[in-house]
Amino acid sequence: MRQTLIRALYLTAGIFFVLLGLIGVILPLVPTTPFLLVAAFCFSRSSEQLHQYLLNHPWFGHFIRDWEEHSVIPLKAKIIGTSMMLLMVSYPLIFKSFHPGLKTFAAATVIFAVWFVWSRPSERPLSDK
């Protein structure tokens, strides 16, 4: 019973994150790939059929497979992601109306996120190409 409930929660979360990813396809400032990566994680624990669907998707499948197999973030995604993070955090850092604690938190969050993104490989290992 408990296992069935956990699988149902993962399945629900996976569907939710796919919907957020689809919104990201339409809205320019909402990311798509991170939501689909989380959805793939949830589906890997709840529905092998949906997990395989994401892994074999013609647009996003290779990103998800590269992440699951090698923790790869493509260089283009790193550049776009870093640019968007810096653009979005610049607003609260520039304007004085934001609380200094909020500015510090926003800056620290972006610094950590940028470090994480750039600490991942940009390409698959040569033996897997």
Number of C-alpha atoms within 10 A of each C-alpha: 5 7 9 10 10 13 17 16 15 20 21 16 18 27 18 16 21 22 16 19 22 17 16 18 14 11 11 9 11 15 18 21 20 17 21 26 24 18 27 28 18 24 24 18 16 22 17 13 11 18 19 14 14 23 20 14 13 9 9 15 19 14 21 25 17 17 17 14 10 16 18 20 20 18 15 10 14 16 14 11 16 19 12 14 17 15 10 14 15 14 12 17 17 10 10 10 8 12 12 12 9 12 19 13 12 16 18 12 14 17 14 10 15 18 12 10 20 15 12 16 15 18 15 16 10 6 5 8 6
